[in-house]
Amino acid sequence: MRVLVVDDEPKLTSIIQRSLAEAGYAVDVAHTSDAALERAAVESYDLLILDVMLAGSPIDGYELCAEMRRSDPDVPILMLTAMGTIANRVTGLDGGADDYVVKPIHVLELLARVRALLRRSPKADTPVLSVGEVELDPASRAVTVHGQGIELTAKEFAVLEYLMRNAGRVVSTSELIDHAWDSNYEGYSNVVQTYIRYLRRKLEAVGAGDAIQTRRGAGYAMGAGA
């Protein structure tokens, strides 16, 4: 799941970015409305988190929300701002936001609201993903094989979820990096191969070691027809 955070406070955006990344989301950050619109023009996001007051921006968060909504009617939008009057909330919600939260907010509550919005999103697929003997529940973040649970790290879960959401086709390494990491990722080049190995080891322990297939030179796949 890919999230765009738009806020002009570097310290706060750093905290949000780190918290979401630790929960398994790929997170991009923009500090101005222009930067946000540029990112949204080239990337597809599963959720947007917008501030209202964006210093140095030609438009504020309300206008940005309306513009984003026109571009993508289905993307969930969470407004996270210090402007907390009833009038502010009404403006945000009427402008297209799905949720309006007043700062400060605890990280755990923010993550819960993000999960809730993603569950309700028209973009969301079936509640429980099933490919062969592997089942994944995005809401509870649980993975089972023949009813036996598997403990995954946040990043392992993100990789497996994306493969399962795209069952039946080959997913390239670069595509996995785009959706399980963020646009600024500059780590080692074989990170996807490493996480696929971790996943296979855990799946093999419960009898599903062949659930993820390698398509040499192309990427990875799950499910028939890939």
NORFENCOR-V552154 format. One record per pair of residues at least 24 apart in sequence whose C-alpha atoms are under 10 Angstrom apart, sorted by the first residue. I is the first residue (numbers start at 1). J is the second residue. Records with the same first field share a line. If there is no record, write none. Layout:
# NORFENCOR-V552154
I=J / J
This chain:
# NORFENCOR-V552154
1=25 / 26 / 27 / 44 / 45 / 46 / 47 / 118 / 158 / 159 / 161 / 162 / 178 / 179 / 180 / 181
2=26 / 27 / 28 / 43 / 44 / 45 / 46 / 47 / 48 / 178 / 179 / 180 / 181 / 182 / 183
3=27 / 28 / 29 / 44 / 45 / 46 / 47 / 48 / 49 / 76 / 114 / 179 / 182
4=28 / 29 / 30 / 36 / 39 / 40 / 43 / 44 / 45 / 46 / 47 / 48 / 49 / 50 / 77 / 182
5=29 / 30 / 31 / 36 / 47 / 48 / 49 / 50 / 51 / 78 / 79 / 80
6=30 / 31 / 32 / 33 / 35 / 36 / 37 / 48 / 49 / 50 / 51 / 52 / 54 / 61 / 64 / 79 / 80
7=31 / 32 / 33 / 36 / 49 / 50 / 51 / 52 / 53 / 54 / 55 / 61 / 80 / 81
8=32 / 33 / 50 / 51 / 52 / 53 / 54 / 55 / 56 / 57
9=51 / 53 / 54 / 55
12=104
15=107
16=49 / 107 / 110 / 111
17=182
19=107 / 108 / 110 / 111
20=107 / 110 / 111 / 114 / 154
21=154 / 155 / 180 / 181 / 182
22=153 / 154 / 155
23=111 / 153 / 154 / 155 / 157 / 158
24=153 / 154 / 155 / 156 / 157 / 158 / 159 / 180 / 181
25=154 / 155 / 157 / 158 / 179 / 180 / 181 / 182
26=155 / 158 / 177 / 178 / 179 / 180 / 181 / 182 / 183 / 185
27=178 / 179 / 180 / 181 / 182 / 183 / 184
28=181 / 182 / 183 / 184
29=182 / 183 / 184
31=55 / 56 / 57
32=56 / 57 / 58 / 59 / 60 / 61 / 64
33=57 / 58 / 59 / 60 / 61 / 63 / 64 / 65
34=58 / 59 / 64
36=64 / 68
37=64 / 67 / 68 / 71
39=183
40=68 / 71 / 72
41=68 / 71
43=178 / 183
44=72 / 75 / 179
45=72 / 75 / 76 / 179
46=74 / 75 / 76 / 77 / 117 / 118 / 121 / 123 / 124 / 179
47=74 / 75 / 76 / 77 / 78 / 114 / 115 / 117 / 118 / 121 / 123
48=75 / 76 / 77 / 78 / 79 / 97 / 114
49=76 / 77 / 78 / 79 / 80 / 81 / 97 / 99 / 100 / 114
50=77 / 78 / 79 / 80 / 81 / 97 / 100
51=78 / 79 / 80 / 81 / 82 / 83 / 100 / 101 / 102 / 103
52=79 / 80 / 81 / 82 / 83 / 88 / 92
53=81 / 82 / 83
61=92 / 95
62=88 / 91 / 92 / 93 / 94 / 95 / 96 / 97
63=92 / 95 / 96
64=95 / 96
65=92 / 93 / 95 / 96 / 97
66=92 / 93 / 94 / 95 / 96 / 97
67=95 / 96
68=96 / 97
69=95 / 96 / 97
70=96
73=122
74=121 / 122 / 123 / 124
75=117 / 118 / 121 / 122 / 123
76=114 / 117 / 118 / 119 / 120 / 121 / 122 / 123
77=114 / 117 / 118 / 121
78=110 / 113 / 114 / 117
79=103
80=104 / 105 / 110
81=105
115=139 / 140
124=165
125=165
126=165
129=161 / 164 / 165 / 167
130=164 / 165 / 167 / 223
131=163 / 164 / 165 / 167 / 168 / 211 / 222 / 223 / 224
132=167 / 208 / 211 / 222 / 223 / 224
133=207 / 208 / 211
134=160 / 164 / 203 / 208 / 211 / 222
135=161 / 164
136=160 / 161 / 164 / 165
137=161
143=203
144=203 / 206
145=203 / 206 / 207 / 208
146=206 / 207 / 208
147=206
148=206
149=206
150=199 / 202 / 203 / 205 / 206
151=202
152=198 / 199 / 202
153=195 / 198 / 199
154=180
155=180 / 181 / 195
156=180 / 192 / 195 / 196 / 197 / 198 / 199
157=195 / 199
159=192 / 195 / 196 / 199
160=195 / 196 / 199 / 212 / 222
163=212 / 220 / 221 / 222 / 223
164=212 / 221 / 222 / 223
165=222
166=221 / 222 / 223 / 226
167=212 / 220 / 221 / 222 / 223 / 224 / 225 / 226
168=221 / 222 / 223 / 224 / 225 / 226
169=219 / 220 / 221 / 222 / 223 / 224 / 225 / 226
170=213 / 214 / 215 / 218 / 219 / 220 / 221 / 222 / 223 / 225 / 226
171=214 / 215 / 218 / 219 / 220 / 221 / 222 / 226
172=215 / 217 / 218 / 219 / 220 / 221
173=217 / 218 / 219 / 220
174=219
175=219
176=219 / 220
192=219 / 220
193=219 / 220
196=220
